[in-house]
C-alpha cells in the first residue's frame, strides 16, 4: 500500500473523521485551513500543510526495522558514541562536585539545575527554530557546540583552574545548546523514518542510550583509577565527533522534512495554544512536568545514595547507572516497541516508574539496590518511549517542533527546581527519602491523568501522522 493512504480507504472520496485526538482525512491534499480555524489553531504559524496518512502496521514492523533506514542507522550509531561520552561526563561531574570540589548533594543539585535552567528560557525559541529551519543543520550545529563547551571544561579541570562558578557557567552553556538540540533531534528522527516507524525508532534510540548508560559509567569508573576527572570531560567532547560524522554522512535528499514556516508574529503563542487545546497533549505534558521535576533526578540521587548511604568511592558511582542501564537494555530487547502507544499504556508506564522508585527507596542494603535498579531502568525507558511517541504522533507536523520543545521544557526544564529540591531532601534527610518523593509523585501524576486524557486516545493508538 502506498504512503498517503489508509488501509481500507482506497478509492473513497475525501471525508473527515475524529480519531485519537487528531483530525484526519482519508485522502491527502485536502485543504487543512478550515480544520485549523475550527480547532482554534488559526494564528501566526498555525497554517498547516495537507494531511498525510502514516498508519503503523505491526505485522510488518519488526523490533529493529527502523535500522533498515540508512539515515537512521547512521544517526543511531553516532548518537550511541556520543551518549557514551555523556554518561562518562555524568560520573565525572558527580566526582568533580562531590570529591574534587568537596561539596554535597545540594551543590550537585545546583550544578545539575544549571544544566537545564536555560531550557526554561530558551525552550520555546528552540521549538520555533525547529519548525522554521532545517532540523539537520540545527543538530549539526549543536553537536559541534557541545564538543567545544565540554572540551573547555575538561581543559579547566586538567589545568586545575576549575572553580564552582566556572562549572556552573559551562553547565548553563550546555543547557542553552540543549534547548535547541533536543526538539530538533527528536523531530529529526521523524523526518528519517516517518510516522509508521517512529515508535520503533524512538525505542531503538532509547536502547542505544541505555546501552551507553551501561558502557559509559563503567568506562568512566575504570578511567578514574588511571587518569584524571578532566580527561573524562575531554573524551566526552571528542565523542560528539561521532554524531557530527554521522550527520555529515547522511543522504539529506532521503529525509522527509515538514514544510518550513514563514516568520510571523505570535508563533510561539500559537504553539502553546495548540498544545493547550489538545487534551491528550496537554495532559501528557502536565504529567511530564511532575515526573521530570521530581522523579527524573537520577544524576543527583544515585551518586548521593552511593556516597552518603553506602559510603562508596567515586570510582563506584557509575555502577549504579550501569546496573540501571542493564535493565533498560533488557526491556528494550524484549518489549514491543513496534506500534503507536495508547494513553492507557502511558498512564500505566508512569505508575510503574513511580512504583520502581518507591521500592528502591525502601532498599535496606546495597545488594537490594543492585537487584532493583534494572527494574527502574526498564520503567524509565518505557516511560520516555511512550511519552515521546505519544506527543510526536499526536501533533500536527507544523506544530511538532514546538510541541517537542514543550516536552524538553517539561522533562529537562523542571530539573532546576526539581534537582535543587531533591538534592536538598537527599542531603537534609536521605537519598532514600528523595527517591520516595519522586516515586509517590509519579504514581499520583498517573492517577490524576487517568481520567483527563481524550477518551478516544485511552485504548486507541493514533492511526495518522498529520
Secondary structure, 3 states (H helix, E strand, C coil): CCCCCCCCCCCCCCCEEEECCEEEECCCCCCCHHHHHHHCCCCCCCCCCCCECCCCCCCCCCCCHHHHCHHHHHHHHHHHHHHHHHHHHHHHHHHHHHHHCCCCHHHHHHHHHHHHHHHHHHHHHHHHHHHHCCHHHHHHHHHHHHHHHHHHHHHHHHCCCCCHHHHHHHHHHHHHHHHHHHHHHHHHHHHHHCCCCHHHHHHHHHHHHHHHHHHHHHHHHHHHHHCCHHHHHHHHHHHHHHHHHHHHCCCHHHCCCCCCCCCCCCHHHHHHHHHHHCHHHHHHHHHHHHHHHHCCCHHHHHHHHHHHHCCCCHHHHHHHHHHHHHHHHHHHHHCCCCCCCCHHHHHHHHHHHHHHHHHHHCCCCHHHHHHHHHHHHHHHHHHHHHHHHHHHHCCCHHHHHHHHHHHHHHHHHCHHHHHHHHHHHHHHCCHHHHHHHHHHHHHHHHHHHCCCCCHHHCCCCCCCEC
